[in-house]
Amino acid sequence: MPSPDQSDQLLLKQLNAHPKLKARMINLLAVVTDAGGDMKRADAAEQKVIDELRQMGNDVLQGWAERQITHSTDEALSVPGVQRRGKKIATLAQ
């Protein structure tokens, strides 16, 4: 099991690899600390958290989809005879 320092480093590395998620986490932490001083009411804080989590979910799924596309493309290109682009050339049976 990684030490707390190693876990912190891993988390920071992963957040730096996904800047949109990092920004969302910063926004959520700002709600907790009321960084802007505008979260006087619970319903305002709740709405901000809901909005951030909804956007975070969208960002996570977008990142997942992009990674899946890259993985599928790389997998398909590793098959012999598969080309990324180009005009199809039909071979005629003789």
N, C-alpha and C positions, 0 to 999 in steps of 0.2 A: 504494500500500500504506500502511495507516495506521501511524503511529508507535507505539512501545510504550505511550506515555502514552494515545494515542487508543484503542488496543486494550484497555488496562486500564479506561478509562472506559466503553467499550462493554460489556465483560464485566460490570462492576459494574452498569451500567444494566439489562442483561438479567437478571442474578441478582436484582436488586431487583424486577423485574417478575414473577419466579417465586420467591416466598419458600420454597416447599417444596424446590425444587432448591438454593437458597442454603443452607438448613439441612443438606441432605445433603452438600453440598460442605464445609461447616464440619465436619461429623462425620467425613468422610474425612480432612480435614487434621488433625483431632484424633488420628486413628490414626497418621498419619505422625509427628506431634510427641509422641505418647504423652502428651497433655495431662492425662489422668486418672491417669497413672502405673500403670494396671492392665494394660498390654499387655506383660507380661514374657515371654510365650511367643509364638512365631510362629503357632501354631495359633489362639490367641485373636485375634490381629490379623487373621489371614486370615479367620476367621469373621465378625468385625466388618465387614471390607471387603466380603465376599460379601453380608452382610445389607443393608448400606447401598446397594450397587450394585443389588441386587434391588429394593429400595424405590425407588431413584432411577429405575429403568426403569419401574416402575409409575407413578410421579409424572409422568414424561415422557410416557408414553402417555395418561394421563388428561388432561394439559394439551393434548396434540395433539387428542384426541377432542373436548374442549370447544371448542377453536378451530375444528375442522371443523364442529361443529354450528352455531356462531355464523356462520361463513362461509356455510354452506348455507342457513341461515335468512335471512340478509341477501340472499343471491342470489335466493331464492325470492320474498321480499317485494318485490324490485325489478321483478318481472314484473307488468305491468299486469293488474288484475283479481284478483290474489291477495290474500286477506285473512288476517290472522293468526288471528283467532278469529271465531266467529259461527256461527249456524245456517245450514245449507245451504238455499238457496232454489232449488227446481226451477223451471225455465222450461218451460212447455208449448209444444210445437210447434203452430202453428195452421195 
